[in-house]
Amino acid sequence: MSSQNTILLDSAISTFPDVRVMCVGDVIVDTYNNGSVTRISPESPIPVFNSGIEMMVPGGAANVARNVTALGGDCVMISAIGQDLVGQTLIAELSKNPKLILDVHRVAGRPTSHKIRYVAQGQHMLRVDNESSAPLDCEAEAAVLDRVLHHIHSCTVIILSDYAKGVLTDRVISEITQAARSLGKPVVVDPKSCNLSRYAGATVLTPNLKEASAAYGAPIESDEQVVAAGEELRAAAGIDNLLITRSEKGMTLVEGDGRPHTHIRNVAIEVFDVVGAGDTVVATLSLGLGSGLELADAAYLANTAGGIVVGKRGTATISPDELLERLAKINAGNRRIGAPLLLSARAAGNYAAARRAEGKQVGFTNGVFDIVHPGHISILEFSRAQCDCLIVGLNSDNSVRRLGKGPGRPINGEQDRATVLGAFGTVDAVVIFEEDTPIDLIREIRPDVLIKGADYSIETVVGSDIVLGYGGRVELARLIEGKSSTNIITRAMIGKAVTS
C-alpha cells in the first residue's frame, strides 16, 4: 500500500473540488454556551454557571456535509427536520454555504435535534438535548427517498450518517444502498445501530471500537481481536469492507476482497476535543474514494484528517491546506536523514533494543532489492508507516545465488544494494545476512512488527510464529502488479536481443 506516497495523496486532494458527495442522515444543531463558573451555589453544592456567548454549529450529518465542503468537495445534504425555529435557523445557516445543496423535508410536530452544551473555562459542564429519536413515518420516508433519487445521478459517493435520530430507517437505508449499487456508486456508512446487517450492501462501514464491540457482543482490544471480529462482522452483515476507528491506536481496515487487513497508526499530535472527529473521517474517506483512491489510501487520508480535527475545540472542520501540510510533516518526520546504518546481526539486536527503550516500535522486512522498482518503494513506505524505526534484512550475494533468481544475479552487489536502500529515507538500518532465510536475524532483532509482501500469507512469512509468539504483529503489504526485478531484467534482455 502506498499510503505514504505524497504525490498520490496530494493529487487526490487536488481533485476534491471535482467530487460531489451525497450525505443522507440525522442533522443536529449543536449550540455552545461559553460562560464561566466562579462560585458554588449557596443553595446546594453545585457550580453556578454564568451564561455567556452562544454559538450555533450544524452537527450530525450536517457536520459531515460541512467537512466535505471545507475540504473542497460539493455536497448534497438530504434529511428530515422539524418545522420549528431551530430547524429554520439551521436552514438559514447551511444555505450560506455555496458548495452545499440543501434538500430537507420538514415534518410537522417533530423537533429538530438540538444539543446545548454549557462550557466554562474550556470544560463541558452540562449538555441539554431536545430531540425525537422516533423513526420517520411512511410519508416522511417517501419524501426523503424522492429527494435521494432526484440527486443521486449527479453524485459520486453516498454517505449515510446515522445518529439514531430516526431519519435512516431500515427502508431508507435499504433503498438508498440498492440504488447506489445499481449505479456503481460507493456507499460509506457511519453506523449507530449494533445490528450491522441493517447496512447490508454498503461499501464500507466506519464504526468506532465501542460500536464494533457492541455489535460483536464482546470486548475487542488487541490487533488480532479487532481483525478477527471485523472479518466476522463484515461477513455476517453483508458489508464489503469494515474500517474500525480505534482512538489512540488509529484504525484497522478489514477488506472483503481477500486483501490483507491494514492497521493505520494514529497521527494526532494533540487531542483537545473528539466531538465530530468521526464526521471528518467519513467526509475525508468519501472524498478520497470519489477522487479514485484505493480504500486503504483513502482510509490513511481519513486517519490523517481525524488526527488534525481532534486538535481543535468543538464541532470543527479542516481545510485542504491543513491536510496537505500535515501529510508533508508526517512524510518529513518519517524520513531518515543520511544513509542508513549498515549493521551486523548482533549490532542490529542492540540497536533495536535501544530504540524500544526510547518507546519506539521497531519494524523489520527483508528481500533482495536488486533492481529497485516502484514495488520496492511501495513495500518500504508501507513498512515504515507501520513503525518508528525500520530495519531491512538484505540477502547477501551468495544468498541470492542460492535462491535461484537466475544467471548473473544479483545484478548489483550487496554493498551497492545496501546503499540504494538509503536513498528513500525510509530505512534506518540494513543488515546483510548470509543464510537462506532471515530467521536468525529476526530472533536477534525481535521486531515489534514483521512486514512482508501480500504474495505471502501470515502463516508462511518466515519468523511470523516467533513474532506473534511474543506479542508482536505481522503485516502484509499490498503488491504492485507486474513489478519485480526479475521481470525488469527479463524485458531488458529481450530488448537487448532484439536490438543486437
N, C-alpha and C positions, 0 to 999 in steps of 0.2 A: 504493500500500500504506500502511495506517495503522499502521505498526509502532510509531510513537511516540505513538499515541493512548492516553494513560494511562488514560482511563476504560474503554476497551475491554479493555486488558490487565489492569487491576485487577479488573474484573468477572469475567474468565475465571479469575483466580487464586482469587477468592472461591467459585467453583463446583467447584474441585478436589475437595473432600470428597464431591461427588456422582458422581465418576468412579471406576469400578473398572477397573483395568488388569490384564491377564494377562501375566505375564512368564515366558517359557519359555527355558531356556538352561543354560549351564555355570556352576554355582556354584563358588566358590573361597573357601577360608579364607585370609585374609591375617593373618599374625602379625608383629608388630613387636617386636623385642627392642631396647629403648632402653638401650644400655650406654655405655661410654666407651673411649677409646683414649688411653693416657698414655705409651706407650713402644713401642719397636721390639724385636721378638724377637731375643735373642742367638743363636738357632739359625739364623735366616735373615732377610734384610731385609724383613720383613713386619710390619704393625702387630699388636699384641696386643690383642684385643677382650675387655674385661671385661664379662661378661654382666650385663644389668640387668633391669628390669621388662618382662615380656612382655604385650602387648595383642593380643587376637584380634578381628578385624573381619570380618564377612561381606563377601566380594568377588565379582567377576564379576557374573553375573546377579543374585546375591543383593544386590549393592550397588545395582543398578538398582532392585530392589524396595524397598530401604531409602530410596532417593531419592524414589521415588513416595510412600511413606508419610510421609516427612519433610515433603514439600510438601503433605500433607493428603489425598492420594488413598488409596483402598483398593487392595490388590494381591493377586492370586492368584499364588503362586510355585510353578512346576512344574519339576522337574528330576529327575536321577538321580544318586545319590551312593553312596559305599561303605558297607559295614556295619562301619565302623571307629570308633575313639574320636573321631577328628577330625569325622567325619560326625555322630556323636551330639552332640558339643559344638556343632556348627553348628545342629542342630535345636533344641537347648535355647535357644540364643541368639536365633534367629529367632522362636521360639514366644513370647517375651516381648512381641513387638510386636502390640498389639491390632488394628491395621489390616491385618495380614498374614495371609492364609490360606495355610498351607504344605502342599503336597501333593507329596512327593518319593518316588520309587521307589528303594529301596535294593538295590544289586547286590552279591552275594557275590563276593569276590575282587577287587573294583575299588576302588582307593584314592580317597578324597575329595581333590580337588585342594587342595594346601596349599602356600602360599608363605611362607617365613620370611625376613623382611628384618632384617638387623642394622644398626642405626643408631647412630652416635656423633657427638655434637655437631651433630646435625641433618643429618649426611651419611650417605647409604647406603653401607655398607662391603661388603656381600655379600648375595646372595639365594640361598636354597636351596629348590628345588622338589621336591615329591613328588607325582606325578600320573601318570595314564594318558590319552593322547590317542586311544586306540583307539575307533572308532565303537561305539555300543551294538549289542548283538546283537538279533535279531528279537524276542525275548521282551521285552527291556527297551524297545525302540521301541514295541511294542504297549502296554506298561504306561504309558508317558509319554503316548501318544496317547489312551488311555482317560481319563486324568486331564484332558487338554485338553478333550475332548468333553463331559465331565461339567460343566465350569465355564464353557465359552465363551459360553453364552447369557446369563450374568449379567454379562459383562464388556463394556466399551465399546470398548476398544482392546487390540490384541495386540502385545506386544513379543517379538521373537526376539533374544536376546542371545547372540551367537556368539563364544565364546572359543576355538574349535577344540579343545575337550576331549572331543568325541565325542558329546555329547547331541543336537545339532542335525544329524542325518544327513539325507541327501537326502530320504528318505521322510518323516521328521518335519517338515521344512521344507515340503515339498510339500503334505502332507495338512492341516497347520495353515493354510497360506495359502489353500488351496481352501475349507476350512470357513469361514474368516473372511470371505472374499469372498462366499460364498453367503449369508452373514448380513448383509452390508453393513458389516462392521467393519474399520476400517483396521488394517494390519499395518506396524509400524515395525521395521526390522531394523538392528542394529548388526553389520555383517558382518566376518568374518575371512578368508574364502576369497577368493583372487584371481579365482575363477570366479564372477562375479556372477550368471550365469544360474541358479545354484543357488537364488537367491532370487526367481525369476520370479513375477510376480503380486503382489509386495509393494507397498504404498502408497508407502513412502519408505525408501530406504537411507541410512545415515549414515556412509560411510567417511571416514577422515581422508585427508589429501593423499597420504601414503605408500602407503596401501592403494589409493587410486584410481589412483595412478601405476603400481603393480604390476599392477592389473587392466588398465590401458590398455596396458601394455608399453613405456612411455616416460615420461620425466620431464615433469611438467606444473607450471608455475610461475606464469605471468602470468594475469591475469584472463581474457584471451581464450583461452588454452590450457585453462584449467580449464573454461570454458563449452563449448568445442568437444569436449573429451574427455568431459565429463559428458553431453552430448547423445548422443554416440556410444555410451558405456557404457550409458546408460539404455535407449536403443532396442534395442541388441543383446541386453541381458539380459532384456528384457520387464518392466521395472520402471516404475511410474507416475512416480516423482519421485526425484531424487537430491539429497541435502544433503551437500556435501563440506566437512568441517571443516578449517580451514587455519591453525591455531595463531594466531600474532600477526596474521594477515590476516583473521581472522574466519571467515566461512562463505560458501559460494556455493550457492544453491538453483537447481537446474535442473528446471523443471516440464515435464511431458509433455503438458499440455493446450493448448499454444500460448501460454501466458502468458510474459511476458518473464522472463529469468533475474534473480536478485536477489543482489547482493553485500551481506552483512551485516558491518559493521565490528566489529573486536574491541573489547570494552568492559572487558577485565580491567584492574584498577588495579595489582595486584601479583601476581607469579607465584612461589609457593613450591614447589608440587608439582602435577604434572599427572596423578598416579595417580588413576584413577577419574573424571576430568573427562568422558570420553565417556559414562559411565553417567549422570551428572547431565544431560547434554544430551539423551540418549534419553528419560529419565524425564520431563523437562520438556516436551519436544516432544510426547510421547504424551499427557500431561495436557492440554496446550494443544489438541490435536486433539479429545480427549474432551470438552473444555468448549465446543467449537463454533467455535474459531478457524480462520480460513483458514490453510493450511500456511505461508505466508510470515510471518504474525504469530506462529504457534506457533514457527517457527524463530527469529524475533527474540527471543522469550521464552527459548528454549533457549540461545541465544548469551549472553544476559544472565546466565542461571543458571551457565553454564560459566565466565564471567568472574569469578563470585564464588567458586566452589569451588576454582579453581586458586590462590586466595589462602590456602588452608588446607593444613595438612600432613596427609599420609596419605590413606587412603580415607575421604573426608568426604561429608557431605550439607549441604543448605541448607534453611532454613525459608521458609514463605510471607512472613513479615515481612521477612526478609533480601532476598527477591526484590522485594517491594513498595518497600522502602527504596532499593534500587539503581535501580529504574526511576524513582523520584521524583528521585534525584540526577542520573541521565542526562538526564531531561527538563528539570530546572532548569539543568543545565550547558550544555544545548544551546539555551538561550533567550537572546536578546539583551535587555538591559535598556535601555529607552528606544526612541525612534523610530529607524528605520533611516536611514543616511546617504543623502542624495539627491545623486548624483554625476554629473558629466559623463563621457563615454566616456573621455577622457584621464585624468581623476582616478580612474576605476574601474580603469584599467590599472595605475596606480601603487599603488592600494590593494591590488589582487590580488597584485602583486609583493612588497609589504611583508608580506602575510600568508604568502606562500610562504617568504619569508626567515625567518619565525618557525617554519617547519616545519609549517605548516597546509596542508590541502587546500582549494582554492577550488572551489566549485560554481557553476553558472550554469543558470538556467532563464528562460523568458520567456513572456509572454502579455499578454492584455488586462486580465484581472482586474476586470471591470466590476461586475457584481452578485455579490459574494462568496458562495460556497455551499460545502457540505461537500466537493465535488470539488476546489475550490481549496485548501482546508485540507489535504486528503489529499496533494495533489501537493507542497505546500510542506513538509509534515512529512517526506514521503519524501525530498525534495531535501536538506533539512537533515541527515537521517540519513546521507546519502552523503558529507558533507564537514564541515569545521570552520567554514567561512565561506561564506555563500550570497549571491550577487549575483543580483538579478532584473532582467531587461530588460523594460521596460514600454512597450507601444505608445503613442505619443503620440495625442492626439485625432485629428489629421489622418491618422495611420497607420491608426487604427481605421476611419475613414470610408472609406479606400481598400480596406479588407479586405472591404467589402460585408456587414457584420454586420446591416444593416437600418436603416430610417429612425430618426432620433433617437439613433443610437448614436455615441459611448458615452453611457450614461445619466449616469454620473459623470465629471467631468473628470479629466485626468491627475494634477493635484496631489492631488485627493481620493483617487484610486485608489492613488497612492503612499503616502499617509498610512495608508489602511486596511491596506496590506500589512504595516505595522509593528505591527499590533495583536496578532499571534500569536506574536511573539518568535522567529520562525524566520528572518527576513530581516535580513541585516546591511547591505546597501546596495541602492539602487534606481537604475537608470539609465533615463531616458525617452529612447527613440530615435524618430527621425522616419522612418526608412527603412521599407520594406515588410517586411524581414526583419532579424534581429539579426546578420547575418553580419559586418559591420564591427566590431560590438561584441565579438563572440566573438574576432575576430583581435586586438583591443586587450587584452582581459582574459586570454586564453589560459587558460581554466579547466582545472583538473585533471579535473573531472567535468562533463559536459554532460547535463542531465536534461530529458526531455520525456515527455508522456503516452503510454500504450501504444496510442493510436489511430494512432501513427506506427510505422514500423519504424526500426531503427538507421540504415539507409541513407538514409531520407527525412528524417531530422532535419537541419534547417539547421545547417551547421557541423560535422556529425559527421566528415566527411572531414578537416577541419582538426585537430580534437581528437585523433582516432585517429592522425593522421599524426605528431604529436609525442609520442605515448605516453600520452595521456590516455584516459579511458574515457567511454562513453555509457551512461546508464541510462534505462530506460523505466519510468515509474510507472504502477501499475495504476489504472484509472479506476473511479469510482463510477458505475454505470449511471444514465442519465436525469438526471444533474446537469450543467446548463450554464446560463450566463447567458441565452442565447437562449431556452431552454425556459421558464425562470422568467419572463422578460419577456412571452413569448407567452401563458402562462397568466394573468398579471396583466392583460393587455389583454383577454383573453376574459372574465375575471371582471368587468372594468370595463364591458364592453359589455353583459353580462347584467344588471348592477345599474342601469345608466343608462336 
